[in-house]
Amino acid sequence: MKLKILLLVALSLALLSCKWAEPENIGVRDGELHGCPASPNCVSSFAEQGSKYAAPILINPDLDQQQAMSIAKETLLAMPNVKLRREKDNYLWLEFSTKVGFVDDVELLYDPERHRFYVRSASRMGYYDFRVNRKRYDMIKNKLQGAFDENTEKADFSNMDDTSANDS
């Protein structure tokens, strides 16, 4: 019985430390968000693997950086179980908590020259995420595009593409 209690306490402490510890793969490096790990629990606009690739979110080119960042921040903070961890000129890092207490990290990096947000959504722990990060990316993309449409007149995106961040 004591062994079971000790194991339960150790497991609880391990989960809590993952919840509060800042991941090492957060932030911008060389103008890009960090890549995804080998595990399938991450999607990113900078991923080269097809299943992990998340297209950048195109926005109205008439918006300036401050407007784009403000709309993105306001829209994401209105979502349930989200907390803003870091905000810089063109970067947001948010934590999304699941119903069972897991914490996932979402990052947005705005490219003012190409009028798009690059996105990374990753689980902090575990291997499989049952497509939670893919679904979250899709939800974020839909909410942001709706918010940008509400805050601007219809923009002409015909001269913009949504290809990989690595293209020239």
N, C-alpha and C positions, 0 to 999 in steps of 0.2 A: 504494500500500500504506500509506504514512504517513497519507494522508487517511482511509482506512478506519479505521485505528487511532484517529486523532484523533476521528472521528465516534463510534466506539464508546465511547471514554472520555467524551466530552461527554454522550452519551445515558445512560451509567451514572451520571455525576454528577447529571444532571437527575433521574433516577429516585430516587437516594439522597436528594437534597434534598427531594423530595416525601414520601419515607418519614419523614424526621426532622422536617420543618417542621410546626409546629402550625398547623392550618387557622384561618382567620379567622372561620369561621362555626360555631364550637364554643361551647357554653355556653347559659345561660339569659338571655333578654332579655325584659323586661316579663312575666315569669312563663311564658314559652313557649320551646320550643326553636326554633332558627333554621329557616327554611323551606328547602325544597328548591330547587336551582338549576333552570334551564330544561332541563338534560339529564335523560334518563330514568334516571339511575343513583342514585336516592335514593327512600326512602319515609319518611313521617313521619305522626305522629298529628295534626300541625297543617297538613298539606297540604290544599289545597282541590281539587286535581285528583284525579279518581277513581282513576287508575292509580298515583298516588303516595301515596294515602291509606292509612294503616295504623291500624286501630282501636286505641284505648287498650286496655291489658291490664287487665281487671278482676281485683281480688283480694278475698279474704275481708275483709269490713269489721271482723271481730273482731281482725285484726292491727293493731298500732300501727306507726307509721312506722319505728321502729328495727328491728322484726321484719321488716317488708316489705323494707327496704333490705338487711338482712343476708342474707335468703334470696335476693334478686335477685343480690347481689354474689357470693355463694358459688356459685350456680347458673351464672352467666355465666363466672366464672373457671374452672369445671370444663370448659368447652368448649375445644376445641383452638385453638391459635394466637391466644390472646387475652391482652391486657395491659391492666391498669387504669392509666389515665392521670390521672384526677381523680375524687375522691369528696368530696361535700359532704353536708349534711343530707338532702336529698331528690333528689340528682343523682349519676349515674354517667356517666363518659365512658370508653369502652373502645376499644382498637384491635384489629381483627381482621386478621391477615396471611393472604394467600392463598399457595398453593403456589408461585406464580411471583414472589412478593415484593411484590405490591401491598398497600397498607394502606388499610383502610376504617374509618370511624369509626361507632361505635354509642353513642347517648346514651339514657339513661332518666331521666325526670323524674317523681317520685312526687307525686301530688296526694292528700294525706291526707283532705281533705274529701269527695272523690268516690271514694276507694279504688281508684285506678287508676294505672298507669304509662303515660305518654306516651313514645313511642319514635321515634327518628330513626336511620336507617341509611343511610350515604352513602359513595360512593366518593370518594377524594381526587383521583383523576385519571382522565382518560378521559371518554368520552361515554356509550357503551353499557356495561352491566355484565352483559348476558345474564340479567337478573332475579336476580342474586346477592343484592342487598340485599332484594328481596321474599322470596326463599327464606330468607335469614338471619332476617328479621323473623318469618316463620312458625315457624322452628325455635325462636327465642327465646321466642315466645308459647307454644308447646307446652311447652317445658322449664319456663318460669316457672309456667304454670298447673299442671303436674304437681308442681313443687316446693311450690307453695302448698297444693295439695290434700294432699300428704304431711304438711305441717306444721300443718294445721288440720283441724278437723272440717268436715264438709260445710256450707258456708254457704248462706244463702238470698239469691240475687242477683235475686230477682224484682222488687225495687223499684229496681234499678239499670239504667241503659241503657248501651249502648256507642256512642252517637252521637258525633259530632264534638266535639272539644275546644272548638269555637267556639260550641256551643249554650248556651242559658241555662236 
